[in-house]
């Protein structure tokens, strides 16, 4: 397990709206996550028990496997995300993200929650890579500092300069984690490579 300097991470997180943790999952943890995710995704896809707005996005995995519910509630990342946002959080969802080889369409710039949506004042997502992820197979892009901006009250943000100097392309290895504020604008591209791009995310909101 990583020796994490939470104070330094929090400063970075508050400034940029996201952080990257290299080697966050041990090989044992990564294999355990894959062993639970891959058979479940295959079963759900075949039975079509859960769907997303985009193909290859499956939500609410915790409703189909108690292991994911346990991770959502008590995984070792829970303490970290609470410290980053400085408040007690409640787990909302576990999601599967895939970007199969040859899928040209990515996901446009968006936030995970609308500002002022219901009682959500703070939210956070931790995204765990199952595969090597780079700009060829659809890595995440973040707009630094965008969590501090006032965007239209909508999920998809249309006035983003995707070639801005503040845009960061986050390339990661299997087992790396990316954590972002729910109000940080982010997006991803299509998969132009011959490699899969699979990930699991956990989303939290303030109580």
N, C-alpha and C positions, 0 to 999 in steps of 0.2 A: 504494500500500500504506500502511496505517496506521502512524503513528509510535507504537509501543506501549510504555508504561511498565510493564514486566513486574512490577517490584517492587510498584507500586501495585495492579496487577491481582491479584497473588497475595494481598495483604492482604485485598482485597475477596472474593476467591474463598474463602480460608480462613475468613473470617467468615460469609459468607452461603451458601456451598456452590454458588454459580453466579455467572457474570458475563455481561454482554451487550456485544458489540463492534459498535458501529454502523458500517456501511460497511466491514465487514471485507474483503469481496470487491470488487475493482474491477469495472467493467462488463464488461471483457474476460473476467475470471475467472468472473463470474456467467454470461455467455453460454456459455462453454466448459463449465461444469458442466451447464447446461441442455441443451446440444447432445449431451452424452454420456448424460445421465440419461433424457431424455424418450423417445428411440427405444428405449433398452434396456428401460425399464419397459413400453412398449407391447409389445415382443417377448416379454418374460417373462410378462406378463399373458395374452397370447394363447396361449402355449405351456404356461402354468402350471408353469414350471420351478422356481419358488420360491414359498413361501406363508408367511403369518404367522398368528399367533393371531387378529389382527384383520384385517378386510377393509382393503384399500388399504395394507397394510404388507408390503413386500418386503425380505427380508434377503439378505445375502451377495452383494451386487452385484459385489464384487471377484472372485468366482469366475466371472463371466460377461463381464467386461470388464477387460482389463489396465490400462486407464487408471485405473480405480478402485483397482486393486491398487497402482499407482504412487502414487496420492494417499494411500492408507492407510499406505504404507510411508515415503514421502518428501515428502508434501505440506508446504507451508510452515507449516502448523499443528502439525506433529508436534513441533517444537522448543518451541513455546509450551505445549502440553499437558504436555510433560515438565517444563518449568520450573515450571508451576503446581503439579504434584504433587510435584516435587522428586525424581523417580526416573525411570529409563529405562523406557519403555513399549513394549509390543508391540501392533500393530494386530490387532484380532479380527474386526471386521465393518464393513461399509458397508450402510446401510439407507435405504430410501425410505419416506417418510411422506406420505400423502395424506389429505385430509379433503374429499371432494367436496361440491359444493353440495347441500344437503338432507339430508346424513348427520347424523342426530340424535345418534348415539352417539359420545361421546368415549372417552378412556382414563382409567380411575379412578386415584387416587393409587397410585404405585408407585415402586420404586427399580430401577436397572438391574442390580444384582447383590445377592444376599443377603449380609449381613455374615458374613464367615468362610467364604464359598462356595469350596471347594477351596483353592487357593493365592492367591486374589484378595484381597489386602490393600488395594490401591488401584486405582481405575478412574476413567475420565473419558470424557465424551461431548462432542463438538462437533457442534452442530446448525446447519445452514446453510439459511436461508430462500430459497426460490425465488420466493415470492409475498409480497405484503403480508399480514401476519398480525395479526389483532386479536381482541378478545373476541367478535366476532360470528361469525368463521369458525374459531374453535377454537384460540386462542393457548395457549401453555404457561403453566402456573401452577407456582410454586415455593414451597415452605415453607422460609423462611429458617432457616438453622442446623440443619436436620433431619439433615444428614450427620453431626452430632456426637451424635445421639440413638441410643439402643438400641431398635430396632424388632424386632418378631417376625421370626424367621428365615424370611422369605418375601418374594416379589417385590411382591405387592400388599399395601398397608398400609390396614387398615380403620378405624383409630381416629383419623383425621385430621380436624381441624376446618377445613373448606375455606373458612370465612369468618373465619378467624383474622386478626389484625392483622399476622401474620408472613407471610401469603400475598401473593405478588407476581405480578400478571398481566403477562406479558412480551409487549408488542406490538412487532413488528419490521417492517422494510422488506426487500424483496429484497436479498440480499447481506449482510445482518446475520448475525452469528454469536452463538449462545448456547452457553456451555460450562458443564457442570455435573459435579460430583462424582457418581460412580456410586451413592453412598449418599444423595444428596439426593432427598427425596420430591418428585415432580412429577406433573402430570396435565394433561389438556386437555379442552376441551368439544367439542360438536358444531358443525357448520357451519350457522348460521342465516342466512347471507348469500347473495349471488349471486356470490361470488368463490371461486376454488379456494384451497387451502391446502396447498402442496407443499413438501417439504424433504428434504434429504439429511443423514444423520448418520454420523459415524465414531466407533467405540467402541474404547477402549484399556484395557489392564490392565497391571499391573506385571509385569516379568519374574520 
